[in-house]
């Protein structure tokens, strides 16, 4: 794999960078103010915040599976330190005590990590985290009346797509069925989605493409093609062309503006997945994906920490999409 060594190196570097760290910890009293990263989150510290730490560790597990000869032993040593029974038990307890913490984005990435480790030496340690998140998802979905449709962490469609993949791999049919039912309930009747106002200034997801990619997973192939043509009519022909172009990105160290580099990569991932369902415009969609990957690829390893602490994961999604 062409970029495996560089991506593994930067992933290890950011995971081993303790500060800056955004704990997002809601203290319950004067005795609950210790936000020292490795004490508060013994598995998911470093890499700026909890969810980035989770998905950069997923990145290392994926890279070890894809190109073990290229990444060396450093990722294994790091994961051995993080994915211990004790550390994961602490993380699972934290989520049970705070059932809206990292919902749904962090849940989705942590579940992806659990699924990625299911046949590894970390499987026994991570399994309880997967069970905890599964129960949180089952408790949450019936209560969430409406989906969140913006282009950042709370986006419902992106999280459900990853959760669906993770729990399908983990064999949790109850969770898969609940996600499928909610996706259909929320999105099946959507038509003529107006993408003129994408992106917002700090998006790292396209609301339109995130929804489309989720429904690709949920609907039978023929039904999805019909749904997509009604949802994004003219995609790849004469409409929604800005979704295929590189967004204006910023690598100055502003964490919110750095999101736009991730938008390019998440669009590329989703466009590549969707392309296979629209053979008449597949080449156009893939070319749009390629432009966006090429534009931000240097930032994945050589950018500011506010970019490098998370972009490898999105680059992996885009790279493995075909």
GITA-V689651 format. One line per field, one symbol per residue. phi: phi as a letter, one per 20 degrees, with the letter a starting at -180 (. if undefined). psi: psi as a letter, one per 40 degrees, with the letter a starting at -180 (. if undefined). A space follows every 50 residues. Layout:
phi->???
psi->???
This chain:
phi->.gdgfffffffffffeefcfcdfleeferfedcedggfefcfeddmlmbg ffffeffggffffffebffeemeggffffffeeegffffffffffffcfd fmedffgffffffgffefddfdfffegffffffgfffffegfeefcfede dcgegffffffffffffffemefffgfffgffffffcfefblfeegeeef fcfdcegffffffffgfeeggfffgffffefcfngndbbmfffedfffdb ceoeffffgfffggffgggfffffgfecgfcgffffffffgffffdgffg ddefgfeffbfgffffgffeff
psi->hdeddddddddddddehdiihhdfhhieieefehfhdeddgddfiifdid ddddedddddddddddgdedeaedddddddddfidddddddddddddgee hfheddddddddddddedfaeedddeddddddddddddddddegdiihea fadehddddddddddddddefgddddddddddddddedehifhhedeiii efieihddddddddddddiidddddddddddgheheceifdeeeihihih feehddddddddddddddddddddddegddeddddddddddddddedddd deaidedeeeddddddddded.
